[in-house]
């Protein structure tokens, strides 16, 4: 890849890295994507609500949170007319390049950041080289900044090629909270896609490695439970209240004891709890956030049903009420083996790719599966592939970073995959 293109990819990725935004709050990220699309010369662009099915949005933040991130984008100079189109967190973009007759080929990428504080330690390259997150409490700790950069690079390369057909890139919001895949799949913009490539960087695979088919994504559901009791003085009148804290701790302890299922892998975790007012007051309200996963969608549903049973039982035991919200979910969908074969064949022809793995378990969850399912239902082919990148620490850690050489590899690989299926060489 030409030196100037390589430098532009690196600079673009670092620009995204500086300004991570949580799900449905990706106002600056969307604006920068739109800016790049205009530079490339892509005019067919669906923005915000045009790219999403409103009734299917999940895990929406509060109005106050949305307003705060929108105001931050306005202060950063994002065009007010664009912000109007993104109002109420309608972030995300779908860009299409039309090049005559031929198949419709899609690439899906995620674009949100992770809710964690990025390291300032010496040796962490973003801190050392001046592109550490400028948004305190948020960082690109999963590589979505690089995913967006690669997709823009592929879009530019395809637009400049002799590709024949329609090429569509789905810049999906809210992947980390499993909120954006379902509404983007239901938008109608996926319905005519013949081939869809979704991808991720890293996940333990080093630079120069390509996994043609990341299999067995875990189905996942996020749960929010609010335990409601009655407060009382913990010393003077300990029996006068109903203890929401006790109900919550009972629920957590019992839920971790849900029997594993004989049909496959299951997971459960609680990651956040908030409530109570003081050490001498019986807690009146406690909020609990957790998740369940399963090797299949049915196994995830088993875990979700059992978790809800434990939550209700714990509330009843301690004479409390509990309100349960199913905030978001993702499903299990496997990639098409024929399309995975195309990825493997293309990867073998790339000098920058040293190792090609036909298939490997994803081991995590992804709401790209909603788009993949939609493509499969309509007779198309979809696959989820991995582009290796050296990362000094694991994903979702304060010192996560990517090897920027993988940007070039990703652009070259995916561009070649898009042109290969357009030329009907699966």
C-alpha positions as CSV (number, residue, x, y, z in Angstrom):
1,X,0.0,0.0,0.0
2,X,1.3,3.5,-0.9
3,X,3.1,5.3,1.9
4,X,0.7,8.3,1.8
5,X,-2.4,6.1,2.0
6,X,-0.8,4.2,5.0
7,X,-0.2,7.5,6.7
8,X,-3.7,8.7,6.1
9,X,-5.2,5.5,7.5
10,X,-3.1,5.9,10.7
11,X,-4.0,9.5,11.1
12,X,-7.7,8.8,10.6
13,X,-7.6,5.9,13.1
14,X,-5.9,8.2,15.7
15,X,-8.5,10.9,15.2
16,X,-11.3,8.4,16.0
17,X,-9.3,7.1,18.9
18,X,-9.1,10.5,20.5
19,X,-12.8,10.9,20.6
20,X,-14.5,7.7,21.7
21,X,-18.2,7.9,22.4
22,X,-20.6,5.3,24.0
23,X,-23.5,3.6,22.2
24,X,-26.1,5.9,20.7
25,X,-23.9,8.9,21.5
26,X,-21.5,8.6,18.6
27,X,-22.2,12.2,17.3
28,X,-18.6,13.2,16.6
29,X,-17.8,9.8,15.2
30,X,-20.7,9.9,12.8
31,X,-19.8,13.4,11.7
32,X,-16.2,12.4,10.9
33,X,-17.5,9.4,8.9
34,X,-19.8,11.7,6.9
35,X,-16.9,14.1,6.3
36,X,-14.7,11.3,5.0
37,X,-17.5,10.0,2.8
38,X,-17.8,13.5,1.2
39,X,-14.1,13.6,0.6
40,X,-14.2,10.2,-1.1
41,X,-17.2,11.4,-3.2
42,X,-19.9,9.1,-1.9
43,X,-23.3,10.8,-2.2
44,X,-25.7,7.9,-1.4
45,X,-25.6,8.2,2.4
46,X,-28.3,7.2,4.9
47,X,-27.8,9.0,8.2
48,X,-29.2,8.3,11.6
49,X,-32.9,7.5,11.5
50,X,-32.7,6.8,7.8
51,X,-30.3,3.9,8.6
52,X,-32.2,2.4,11.6
53,X,-35.6,1.0,12.5
54,X,-36.7,3.2,15.4
55,X,-38.9,0.6,17.2
56,X,-36.0,-1.9,17.3
57,X,-33.4,0.3,19.0
58,X,-32.2,-1.2,22.3
59,X,-30.2,-0.1,25.4
60,X,-30.9,3.6,24.9
61,X,-29.2,6.0,27.4
62,X,-31.0,8.6,29.3
63,X,-32.1,11.9,27.6
64,X,-29.7,13.7,29.8
65,X,-26.8,11.5,28.6
66,X,-27.7,11.9,25.0
67,X,-28.0,15.7,25.4
68,X,-24.6,15.9,27.1
69,X,-22.8,14.1,24.3
70,X,-24.7,16.0,21.6
71,X,-23.7,19.3,23.3
72,X,-20.1,18.1,23.4
73,X,-20.2,17.4,19.7
74,X,-21.7,20.9,19.1
75,X,-18.9,22.4,21.2
76,X,-16.4,20.5,19.0
77,X,-17.8,22.1,15.9
78,X,-20.0,19.5,14.5
79,X,-22.5,21.0,12.0
80,X,-25.8,21.9,13.6
81,X,-27.8,20.6,10.6
82,X,-26.1,17.2,10.9
83,X,-26.7,17.1,14.6
84,X,-30.4,17.7,14.0
85,X,-30.5,14.5,11.8
86,X,-28.8,12.6,14.7
87,X,-31.1,13.9,17.4
88,X,-32.1,11.6,20.2
89,X,-29.1,9.4,19.5
90,X,-29.9,8.4,16.0
91,X,-26.3,7.8,15.2
92,X,-24.9,5.6,12.5
93,X,-24.4,5.7,8.7
94,X,-25.0,3.5,5.7
95,X,-23.0,4.5,2.6
96,X,-23.6,3.0,-0.9
97,X,-21.5,3.1,-4.0
98,X,-23.5,2.2,-7.2
99,X,-21.4,0.8,-10.1
100,X,-24.0,-0.7,-12.5
101,X,-25.3,-4.2,-12.6
102,X,-23.9,-6.8,-10.3
103,X,-24.4,-8.2,-6.8
104,X,-24.9,-6.0,-3.7
105,X,-21.9,-6.5,-1.4
106,X,-21.9,-5.2,2.2
107,X,-19.3,-4.6,4.9
108,X,-20.5,-4.0,8.5
109,X,-18.4,-2.3,11.2
110,X,-19.0,-1.1,14.7
111,X,-18.1,2.4,15.9
112,X,-18.7,2.9,19.6
113,X,-16.2,3.1,22.4
114,X,-15.9,1.3,25.8
115,X,-16.8,2.8,29.2
116,X,-13.4,2.8,30.8
117,X,-10.5,5.2,31.4
118,X,-7.5,4.9,29.1
119,X,-4.1,4.5,30.6
120,X,-1.7,7.5,30.9
121,X,1.3,5.2,31.7
122,X,4.6,5.5,29.8
123,X,4.8,2.8,27.2
124,X,1.1,3.1,26.2
125,X,1.5,4.3,22.7
126,X,-1.6,6.5,22.5
127,X,-0.4,8.3,25.6
128,X,3.2,8.5,24.4
129,X,2.3,9.8,20.9
130,X,-0.5,12.1,21.8
131,X,-3.7,10.4,20.6
132,X,-5.0,9.1,24.0
133,X,-8.7,9.5,24.6
134,X,-9.8,13.1,25.2
135,X,-13.1,11.9,26.7
136,X,-12.5,11.0,30.3
137,X,-14.0,7.6,31.3
138,X,-14.2,6.3,27.7
139,X,-11.7,4.8,25.3
140,X,-11.5,2.7,22.2
141,X,-10.5,-0.4,24.0
142,X,-11.8,-2.9,21.5
143,X,-10.5,-1.5,18.1
144,X,-13.7,0.0,16.8
145,X,-11.7,3.1,15.8
146,X,-9.6,0.8,13.5
147,X,-12.7,-0.9,12.2
148,X,-14.2,2.3,11.0
149,X,-10.9,3.4,9.5
150,X,-10.6,0.1,7.6
151,X,-14.2,0.4,6.3
152,X,-13.5,3.9,5.0
153,X,-10.3,2.7,3.3
154,X,-12.2,-0.2,1.6
155,X,-14.9,2.1,0.5
156,X,-12.4,4.5,-1.1
157,X,-10.6,1.6,-2.8
158,X,-13.8,0.1,-4.2
159,X,-15.0,3.4,-5.4
160,X,-11.8,3.9,-7.3
161,X,-11.8,0.4,-8.8
162,X,-13.6,-1.3,-11.7
163,X,-16.0,-3.0,-9.3
164,X,-19.4,-3.7,-10.8
165,X,-22.5,-3.8,-8.6
166,X,-23.5,-2.1,-5.4
167,X,-21.2,-1.7,-2.5
168,X,-22.7,-0.8,0.9
169,X,-21.0,-0.1,4.2
170,X,-22.9,-0.3,7.5
171,X,-21.4,1.9,10.2
172,X,-23.3,0.5,13.1
173,X,-23.7,2.3,16.5
174,X,-24.0,0.7,19.9
175,X,-22.3,-2.6,19.5
176,X,-20.8,-2.7,23.0
177,X,-24.3,-2.6,24.5
178,X,-25.8,-4.8,21.8
179,X,-28.2,-2.1,20.9
180,X,-27.6,-1.2,17.3
181,X,-27.4,-4.4,15.2
182,X,-31.1,-5.3,15.4
183,X,-32.4,-1.8,14.3
184,X,-29.9,-1.6,11.5
185,X,-30.8,-5.1,10.3
186,X,-34.5,-4.1,10.4
187,X,-33.9,-0.9,8.4
188,X,-34.5,-2.5,5.0
189,X,-31.0,-1.5,3.8
190,X,-29.7,-5.1,4.3
191,X,-32.6,-6.8,2.5
192,X,-31.0,-6.8,-1.0
193,X,-27.4,-7.6,0.2
194,X,-26.1,-10.7,-1.6
195,X,-22.8,-10.9,0.3
196,X,-22.0,-9.4,3.7
197,X,-18.6,-9.3,5.4
198,X,-18.4,-8.4,9.1
199,X,-15.1,-8.4,10.8
200,X,-13.1,-7.7,14.0
201,X,-9.4,-7.0,14.7
202,X,-7.3,-9.0,17.1
203,X,-9.1,-11.1,19.6
204,X,-5.8,-12.9,20.3
205,X,-4.8,-13.3,16.7
206,X,-1.5,-11.6,15.8
207,X,-0.7,-9.3,12.9
208,X,-0.5,-11.1,9.6
209,X,-3.2,-13.7,10.6
210,X,-6.6,-14.0,9.0
211,X,-9.4,-16.2,10.4
212,X,-11.8,-16.7,7.5
213,X,-14.7,-17.7,9.7
214,X,-15.1,-16.8,13.3
215,X,-17.6,-19.4,14.4
216,X,-19.9,-20.0,17.4
217,X,-20.6,-16.4,18.6
218,X,-22.3,-16.5,21.9
219,X,-25.9,-15.3,22.1
220,X,-26.2,-12.7,24.8
221,X,-28.7,-10.7,26.8
222,X,-28.3,-7.7,29.1
223,X,-30.6,-7.5,32.1
224,X,-31.3,-4.6,34.4
225,X,-33.1,-5.3,37.7
226,X,-34.4,-2.7,40.2
227,X,-35.1,-4.1,43.7
228,X,-37.6,-1.9,45.6
229,X,-38.0,-2.2,49.4
230,X,-38.7,0.1,52.3
231,X,-36.2,2.1,54.3
232,X,-35.9,2.1,58.1
233,X,-33.2,3.0,60.7
234,X,-30.8,0.1,60.7
235,X,-30.0,0.4,64.5
236,X,-33.3,1.6,66.1
237,X,-35.7,-0.3,63.8
238,X,-33.9,-3.1,61.9
239,X,-37.1,-5.0,61.4
240,X,-39.1,-2.0,60.2
241,X,-37.9,-2.0,56.6
242,X,-37.7,-4.4,53.7
243,X,-34.1,-4.7,52.6
244,X,-33.5,-4.2,48.9
245,X,-29.8,-4.7,49.4
246,X,-30.4,-8.1,50.9
247,X,-32.7,-9.1,48.1
248,X,-30.1,-8.1,45.6
249,X,-27.2,-10.0,47.2
250,X,-29.4,-13.1,47.6
251,X,-30.3,-12.9,43.9
252,X,-26.6,-12.5,42.8
253,X,-25.4,-15.4,45.0
254,X,-28.2,-17.7,43.8
255,X,-28.0,-16.7,40.2
256,X,-24.3,-17.7,40.0
257,X,-25.5,-21.2,41.1
258,X,-27.8,-21.7,38.1
259,X,-27.0,-25.1,36.7
260,X,-24.9,-25.2,33.6
261,X,-26.7,-26.7,30.7
262,X,-25.9,-30.1,29.2
263,X,-26.3,-28.9,25.6
264,X,-23.5,-26.4,25.6
265,X,-21.7,-23.5,27.1
266,X,-23.5,-20.9,29.3
267,X,-22.3,-17.8,31.1
268,X,-23.6,-15.3,33.7
269,X,-22.1,-12.2,35.1
270,X,-23.1,-9.1,37.2
271,X,-21.0,-6.1,36.4
272,X,-22.6,-3.1,38.1
273,X,-24.7,-2.4,41.3
274,X,-25.9,0.9,42.6
275,X,-28.1,1.7,45.5
276,X,-28.6,2.5,49.1
277,X,-28.0,5.8,50.9
278,X,-26.1,5.3,54.1
279,X,-24.6,2.5,56.3
280,X,-27.3,3.1,59.0
281,X,-30.3,3.0,56.6
282,X,-32.0,-0.1,55.3
283,X,-31.6,0.2,51.5
284,X,-34.8,1.1,49.8
285,X,-33.7,0.7,46.2
286,X,-30.8,-1.2,44.5
287,X,-30.2,-1.4,40.8
288,X,-28.3,-4.4,39.3
289,X,-26.9,-4.8,35.8
290,X,-26.0,-8.3,34.5
291,X,-25.8,-10.4,31.5
292,X,-26.2,-14.0,30.3
293,X,-24.7,-15.8,27.4
294,X,-25.2,-19.1,25.7
295,X,-23.6,-21.2,22.9
296,X,-26.9,-21.0,21.1
297,X,-29.8,-18.6,21.3
298,X,-31.8,-21.3,23.0
299,X,-29.2,-21.7,25.7
300,X,-29.1,-17.9,26.2
301,X,-32.8,-17.9,26.7
302,X,-32.5,-20.8,29.2
303,X,-30.1,-18.7,31.2
304,X,-32.2,-15.6,30.9
305,X,-35.3,-17.4,32.1
306,X,-33.5,-19.0,35.1
307,X,-32.0,-15.6,36.0
308,X,-35.3,-13.9,36.0
309,X,-36.7,-16.7,38.2
310,X,-33.9,-16.2,40.7
311,X,-34.5,-12.4,40.7
312,X,-38.2,-12.7,41.5
313,X,-37.6,-15.4,44.1
314,X,-35.0,-13.3,46.0
315,X,-37.3,-10.3,46.0
316,X,-40.2,-12.3,47.3
317,X,-38.0,-13.9,50.0
318,X,-37.1,-10.5,51.4
319,X,-40.6,-9.0,50.9
320,X,-39.4,-6.6,48.1
321,X,-40.5,-6.0,44.6
322,X,-38.3,-6.3,41.5
323,X,-38.7,-4.7,38.1
324,X,-36.7,-6.4,35.4
325,X,-35.8,-4.9,32.0
326,X,-34.4,-6.8,29.1
327,X,-32.2,-4.0,27.8
328,X,-30.6,-5.6,24.8
329,X,-29.6,-8.9,23.2
330,X,-27.7,-10.6,20.4
331,X,-28.3,-13.9,18.7
332,X,-26.2,-16.9,17.5
333,X,-25.7,-16.9,13.8
334,X,-22.8,-18.8,12.0
335,X,-21.0,-17.6,8.9
336,X,-21.6,-19.1,5.5
337,X,-18.9,-21.7,4.8
338,X,-18.8,-21.0,1.1
339,X,-18.2,-17.3,1.6
340,X,-15.6,-18.2,4.3
341,X,-13.9,-20.2,1.6
342,X,-13.7,-17.0,-0.5
343,X,-12.1,-15.1,2.4
344,X,-9.5,-17.9,2.9
345,X,-8.7,-18.0,-0.8
346,X,-8.2,-14.3,-1.0
347,X,-6.2,-14.2,2.2
348,X,-3.8,-16.9,0.8
349,X,-3.1,-14.5,-2.1
350,X,-2.2,-11.6,0.1
351,X,1.6,-11.2,0.6
352,X,0.9,-9.3,3.9
353,X,-1.0,-12.3,5.3
354,X,1.3,-14.9,6.8
355,X,-1.2,-17.3,8.4
356,X,-4.7,-18.2,7.2
357,X,-7.0,-20.1,9.6
358,X,-10.1,-21.6,8.0
359,X,-12.2,-21.3,11.2
360,X,-11.9,-20.5,14.9
361,X,-14.4,-19.9,17.7
362,X,-15.2,-16.2,18.3
363,X,-15.7,-16.8,22.0
364,X,-17.6,-13.6,22.5
365,X,-20.9,-12.0,21.4
366,X,-21.7,-9.8,18.4
367,X,-24.9,-8.1,17.3
368,X,-23.6,-8.2,13.7
369,X,-25.4,-11.5,13.8
370,X,-28.8,-9.7,13.3
371,X,-27.5,-8.4,9.9
372,X,-26.1,-11.8,9.1
373,X,-29.4,-13.5,9.9
374,X,-31.2,-11.0,7.6
375,X,-28.9,-11.7,4.7
376,X,-29.2,-15.5,5.2
377,X,-33.0,-15.3,5.4
378,X,-33.1,-13.7,2.0
379,X,-30.8,-16.2,0.3
380,X,-27.5,-14.3,0.6
381,X,-24.2,-15.2,2.2
382,X,-22.7,-13.6,5.3
383,X,-19.5,-14.3,7.2
384,X,-17.7,-12.9,10.3
385,X,-14.0,-12.9,9.9
386,X,-11.0,-11.8,12.0
387,X,-8.0,-9.7,10.9
388,X,-5.1,-10.3,13.3
389,X,-3.4,-7.5,15.1
390,X,-0.8,-7.4,17.8
391,X,-2.3,-5.8,20.9
392,X,-0.1,-5.4,24.0
393,X,-2.9,-6.2,26.4
394,X,-6.3,-7.8,26.1
395,X,-9.4,-6.1,24.7
396,X,-11.3,-4.0,27.2
397,X,-8.2,-3.0,29.2
398,X,-6.9,0.5,29.8
399,X,-3.7,-0.2,27.8
400,X,-5.3,-1.8,24.7
401,X,-3.9,-0.7,21.4
402,X,-3.7,-2.1,17.9
403,X,-0.8,-2.6,15.5
404,X,-1.5,-0.1,12.8
405,X,0.0,-2.3,10.1
406,X,-3.2,-4.3,10.4
407,X,-5.1,-1.3,8.9
408,X,-3.4,-1.9,5.6
409,X,-3.9,-5.6,5.8
410,X,-7.6,-5.2,6.5
411,X,-8.2,-2.7,3.7
412,X,-6.4,-4.9,1.2
413,X,-8.1,-8.1,2.3
414,X,-11.6,-6.8,2.4
415,X,-11.3,-4.9,-0.9
416,X,-10.1,-8.1,-2.5
417,X,-13.0,-10.0,-1.0
418,X,-15.5,-7.5,-2.2
419,X,-14.2,-7.5,-5.8
420,X,-13.9,-11.3,-5.7
421,X,-17.6,-11.9,-5.0
422,X,-18.5,-9.2,-7.5
423,X,-16.6,-11.0,-10.2
424,X,-18.4,-14.2,-9.1
425,X,-15.3,-16.0,-8.0
426,X,-16.3,-17.6,-4.7
